Amino acid sequence: MHSAILAIVTLNPEKVVEGGSAPVFYASDHAEQERVSTVLSEILLGMVHDLENGVYLIVRH
């Protein structure tokens, strides 16, 4: 099985280019970003990775 980015959760729209295969979710603050990332990772059976630049990736390994 190959790794795949399932979703992106960001605080800063300028850090993400839309139009890729993964949906992008925008959070208004860090608490919302963490909450949305956690829920999405549970639903999508993925893992959350913090890029430490305001972007979280939900990835299936």
N, C-alpha and C positions, 0 to 999 in steps of 0.2 A: 504494500500500500504506500502511495506517495503522500507526502505532506501537502496540505492545502490550506490557504487562508480562507476561512469561512465568513468572517466579518471583520469590520474595522470600526472602532469606537474612538472618536476624537473630540478634543476640546477646541481644536483650531482647524477649520476647514482648509486653510492654506497649506497644511502639512500633508494633505491627501489629494490625490488625483482621482476624480470619479470617472466612471466608464469602464472600470475593470470588472472582473468576474465576482468580486466580493462586495456585498452591500456595505454602505458607509452610514453609521449612526452618529449623530452629533449630540454631545452632552453639554449642558450649560455650566456644570461645575465638576470638580473632581469626584465628589460623592456620587453624583448621578452616573458619571463615567464608570466608576467601579461597580455600581449596582447593575447597570445595563450589561457590562461586560460579563459579570458573574452569571446573570440570568441567561444571556445568550450562550455562554460556554456550556451551561447545563442542558439547554435545549438542543444545541448542535453537537453535543458530545465532543467538545474541543477544549483546548487549554488557552488561558489568557496569558499573553506576553506583553509586558509594558516596555515600550521602546524608549521610555524616559524622555520623550519630547512632546508629550501631550497626546500620544497615539497608543492605543491598545489594539493588538491583533488577537483574534480568536482563531486558533490553528488546530487542525487535526493532524496528528503525527502518525 
